[in-house]
Amino acid sequence: MDPRRPDPAVMARAGAVIRRGGLVAFPTETVYGLGANALDADAVRGIFRAKGRPAHDPIIVHVADAAALAPLVTALPDVARRLTAAFWPGALTLVLPRTDRVPDVVTAGGPTVAVRCPDHPLAQALIRAAGTPIAAPSANRFSHTSPTTAQHVWDDLAGRIHMLLDGGPTPIGVESTVLDLSGPTPVLLRPGGVSLEELRAVVGTVATRRAETPTSHLPSPGLLDRHYAPRATLQLYAGDPRARMPDMQRAVADALAAGRRVGVMAADEFVDAFRQPGVVVASLGALATPEVVARRLYAAMRTLDAEDVELIVAHEVPAAGLGLAINDRLRRAADIVHEV
């Protein structure tokens, strides 16, 4: 379907599926989501069953506009108004104190709800056709690599969902930024499609979350230590990628000597150093274009899994802008992180 011109008949059918408690996978500007009526606890439980998602991991609620926040949150501070004015619709999720209208299953029983307004015509059309907020995590099996195409969704969830809207590849390629506004200072819980620099330009101080995963209530998705992962073992080399090339090349050579099939995810500047028999190379784009790297990241992981590699070797990127989100996803996907 042309995402710029949603088919009214298709969207009406999709909205009806949501209203009767079904599951619809749909594209957003970040990744594909698996949607259900956010105000129907039984429907949301269907998301957890389809994904194999643990009940303690909350789900983001998607709304059509900022006005739709009112029934979901108990208060809307001025900082939230400034952020929605600047970034909605867009790849920013806000965590706010919730009302009783939001079922416990959506928030994992916590006192806050994570909400965003997606910037994608099919996502917007679905929310409006359904006439209800839509709870939607990424449309993949839990902890697996997030889907950026409809084929990725089908590969993971065929037979588990009621409808799939194909809007082509997602333009950003990594999940939304999550910002906790439930306390006195905004706290970045998950880096994503809106950069930390952009947030600070609008609201000033933004704190960053402690490195460890909370042991009690998770205020948003994307906080588990192991997430977004391919099937293959992923070894990540932290720090300046140019300085880590010799270490990566040694790791590849050692794996080949042991008879293992190897995949490499690398920026364009480095891919030629790894092209050899037994190595499958996925080019992520140039270091100077993190928006391209983000768009290709999950597809590269899935491509290497499809090639049946046993080991994936990857490097971090400069942490400015989208780089912070890219490195976050790489670290959560990695089995081993080789620090500097």
C-alpha positions in Angstrom: 0.0 0.0 0.0 1.2 3.5 -0.8 1.9 4.9 2.7 1.2 8.4 1.4 -2.3 7.5 0.3 -3.9 5.0 2.7 -6.7 3.0 1.1 -9.9 4.0 3.0 -11.5 0.5 2.6 -8.3 -1.2 3.9 -8.0 1.2 6.8 -11.7 0.7 7.7 -11.2 -3.1 7.9 -8.0 -2.6 10.0 -9.9 -0.2 12.3 -12.7 -2.8 12.7 -10.1 -5.5 13.6 -8.7 -3.2 16.4 -12.2 -2.4 17.7 -13.2 -6.0 18.0 -10.1 -6.9 20.0 -7.8 -8.1 17.2 -4.1 -7.5 16.4 -2.9 -5.4 13.4 0.7 -4.9 12.5 1.4 -1.5 11.0 4.4 0.7 9.9 5.5 3.7 11.9 8.4 6.1 11.1 10.5 4.1 13.5 9.8 0.3 13.2 6.7 -1.8 12.6 4.3 -2.0 15.5 1.9 -4.7 16.7 -1.3 -2.9 17.6 -4.3 -3.6 19.8 -7.0 -1.4 21.4 -5.1 0.2 24.3 -8.2 0.4 26.4 -9.1 -3.2 26.0 -7.1 -5.3 28.5 -8.0 -8.6 26.8 -6.9 -7.3 23.4 -3.6 -6.1 24.8 -3.0 -9.5 26.4 -3.1 -10.8 22.8 0.0 -8.8 22.0 1.9 -10.5 24.8 0.8 -13.9 23.6 1.6 -13.3 20.0 5.1 -11.9 20.8 5.9 -14.2 23.8 6.5 -10.9 25.7 6.9 -11.0 29.5 4.1 -9.3 31.4 6.6 -7.0 33.3 7.5 -5.2 30.1 5.1 -2.2 29.4 3.8 -1.1 26.0 3.8 2.3 24.4 0.3 3.8 23.6 0.0 5.5 20.2 -2.4 8.4 19.8 -3.5 10.6 16.9 -2.6 13.9 18.5 -1.6 15.7 21.7 -5.3 16.3 22.6 -5.7 12.5 22.9 -3.4 12.6 25.9 -6.1 14.0 28.2 -8.0 10.8 29.0 -4.8 8.8 29.6 -2.7 11.0 31.9 -3.5 12.7 35.2 -1.4 15.8 34.5 0.2 17.4 31.6 3.1 19.6 32.7 4.4 22.5 30.7 7.5 20.6 29.7 5.2 18.0 28.1 3.4 20.7 26.2 6.6 22.1 24.8 7.9 18.7 23.8 4.7 17.7 22.0 4.6 21.0 20.2 8.2 20.5 19.1 8.3 16.8 18.3 4.7 15.4 17.8 3.9 13.7 15.5 7.3 12.1 15.8 9.7 9.6 17.3 9.3 10.8 20.9 7.5 8.8 23.7 6.6 10.6 26.9 6.2 8.8 30.2 3.5 10.5 32.4 1.3 9.6 35.4 -1.6 7.5 34.1 -5.3 7.6 34.7 -7.4 4.6 35.6 -8.6 4.3 31.9 -5.3 2.8 31.0 -5.4 -1.0 31.8 -2.7 -2.4 34.1 -1.6 -4.8 31.4 -0.4 -1.8 29.3 1.8 -0.4 32.0 2.9 -3.6 33.7 1.0 -2.4 36.7 3.1 0.7 37.1 1.8 4.2 37.9 2.9 5.8 34.6 2.0 5.3 30.9 4.3 5.7 27.9 2.6 7.6 25.0 3.6 8.8 21.6 2.0 10.3 18.4 3.5 8.5 15.4 4.6 10.5 12.3 3.5 8.0 9.6 0.3 8.3 7.5 -0.6 4.6 7.8 -0.2 4.7 11.6 -2.2 7.8 11.8 -4.9 6.4 9.5 -5.2 3.3 11.6 -5.5 5.1 14.9 -8.3 7.3 13.5 -10.1 4.4 11.8 -10.0 2.5 15.1 -11.3 5.5 17.1 -9.1 4.5 20.1 -5.6 4.8 21.3 -3.5 1.8 20.1 -1.0 -0.1 22.3 1.8 -1.2 20.1 5.3 -2.7 20.8 7.5 -3.7 17.9 5.9 -6.4 15.7 8.4 -9.2 16.3 8.9 -12.1 18.6 10.1 -10.8 22.0 13.8 -9.9 22.2 14.4 -10.6 18.5 15.6 -8.0 16.1 12.9 -5.3 15.5 11.1 -5.3 12.1 11.6 -2.5 9.6 9.7 -4.1 6.7 6.5 -6.0 6.4 8.4 -9.1 5.5 10.3 -9.0 8.8 6.9 -9.0 10.6 5.7 -11.9 8.5 8.8 -13.9 9.2 8.2 -13.5 13.0 4.5 -13.4 13.4 2.7 -15.2 10.5 -0.3 -17.0 11.9 -0.2 -15.1 15.2 -1.9 -11.8 14.1 -5.1 -10.8 12.3 -3.8 -8.2 9.8 -0.6 -6.7 8.4 -0.4 -3.3 6.7 2.6 -3.1 4.3 3.8 0.4 4.1 7.3 -0.4 2.8 10.5 0.1 4.8 10.4 2.4 7.9 12.2 5.7 7.4 14.1 6.0 10.7 14.8 2.3 11.5 15.2 2.5 15.3 12.6 2.9 18.0 11.4 6.1 19.5 13.2 8.1 22.1 11.6 7.6 25.6 11.6 10.5 28.0 10.3 10.2 31.6 8.4 13.3 32.7 6.9 11.8 35.9 9.5 13.5 38.1 10.9 17.0 38.5 13.6 16.6 35.8 13.1 14.9 32.4 15.0 11.7 32.3 16.1 10.0 29.0 15.1 6.3 29.4 15.8 5.2 25.9 17.7 7.0 23.1 15.9 6.9 19.8 14.7 8.8 16.8 14.8 12.2 18.5 18.3 13.0 19.7 19.4 14.1 23.2 20.8 17.3 21.6 17.4 18.1 20.1 15.6 17.5 23.4 18.0 19.7 25.3 17.5 22.5 22.8 13.8 22.5 23.7 13.7 21.8 27.5 17.3 22.5 28.7 18.2 19.9 31.3 17.7 16.2 30.4 19.1 13.6 32.8 20.2 10.2 31.6 19.1 7.0 33.1 21.4 4.9 35.4 23.2 2.2 33.4 21.6 -0.7 35.3 18.1 -2.0 34.5 15.5 -1.2 37.2 14.7 -4.2 39.3 11.1 -3.4 40.0 8.7 -1.4 37.8 9.9 -0.8 34.2 8.5 2.7 33.2 8.9 1.9 29.5 9.9 -0.8 27.0 13.4 -1.1 25.7 15.1 -1.1 29.1 15.9 -4.8 29.4 19.6 -5.6 29.2 19.1 -8.2 26.4 16.9 -6.9 23.5 16.8 -6.4 19.8 19.1 -9.4 19.3 19.9 -11.6 16.3 20.1 -15.4 16.6 23.8 -15.3 15.9 26.3 -14.5 18.7 27.1 -10.7 18.4 30.5 -9.4 19.5 30.6 -5.6 19.7 33.8 -3.6 19.8 33.2 -0.3 21.7 34.8 3.0 21.1 36.4 4.6 18.0 35.8 2.1 15.2 39.0 3.0 13.4 41.0 2.1 16.4 39.1 -1.2 16.9 39.6 -2.5 13.3 42.7 -4.6 14.2 40.7 -6.2 17.1 37.8 -6.9 14.8 40.0 -8.4 12.1 41.6 -10.7 14.6 38.2 -11.9 15.9 37.2 -12.7 12.3 40.4 -14.5 11.6 40.1 -16.6 14.8 36.5 -17.5 14.0 37.4 -18.5 10.5 40.3 -20.6 11.8 37.9 -22.4 14.1 35.6 -23.2 11.1 32.8 -20.8 12.0 30.7 -18.9 9.5 31.2 -15.2 10.2 29.2 -12.0 9.6 30.4 -8.5 9.9 28.3 -5.3 10.3 30.5 -2.3 9.5 30.4 1.2 8.2 31.2 1.8 4.5 34.7 3.0 5.4 35.6 -0.5 6.7 33.7 -3.1 4.8 36.5 -3.9 2.2 38.8 -4.9 5.0 36.5 -7.9 5.8 35.6 -9.2 2.3 36.9 -12.7 2.0 35.6 -16.2 1.7 33.6 -17.4 4.6 32.6 -13.8 5.7 29.3 -12.2 5.0 29.6 -8.4 5.1 26.6 -6.1 5.8 27.4 -2.4 5.0 25.6 0.0 7.3 26.4 3.3 5.5 29.0 5.9 6.2 29.9 7.0 9.7 29.0 10.6 8.7 25.4 9.5 7.9 24.0 8.0 11.1 20.5 8.2 9.7 21.5 5.7 7.1 23.2 3.4 9.7 20.0 3.5 11.8 17.8 2.7 8.8 20.0 -0.3 7.9 20.9 -1.7 11.3 18.1 -4.1 12.0 17.8 -5.3 8.4 21.5 -6.1 8.5 21.1 -8.2 11.6 18.2 -10.1 9.9 20.2 -10.5 6.7 23.1 -12.1 8.5 20.8 -14.4 10.4 19.3 -15.5 7.1 22.8 -16.3 5.9 23.2 -18.7 9.0 26.3 -17.0 10.3 27.3 -18.2 13.8 29.2 -15.0 14.8 28.5 -11.3 14.0 31.3 -8.8 14.6 30.3 -5.2 14.8 31.6 -1.8 16.0 30.1 1.3 17.6 29.6 4.6 15.9 30.2 8.2 17.1 27.7 8.8 19.8 26.4 12.2 18.7 22.8 12.5 17.3 21.3 9.2 16.3 24.6 7.5 17.1 23.6 7.3 20.8 20.5 5.2 19.8 22.4 3.1 17.4 25.0 2.2 20.1 22.3 1.5 22.6 20.7 -1.0 20.2 24.0 -2.6 19.4 24.9 -3.0 23.1 21.5 -4.6 24.0 21.8 -7.0 21.0 25.4 -8.0 21.9 26.4 -11.1 23.7 29.8 -9.8 24.3 30.9 -6.1 24.5 34.7 -5.6 24.1 35.2 -2.3 25.9 38.2 0.0 25.1 
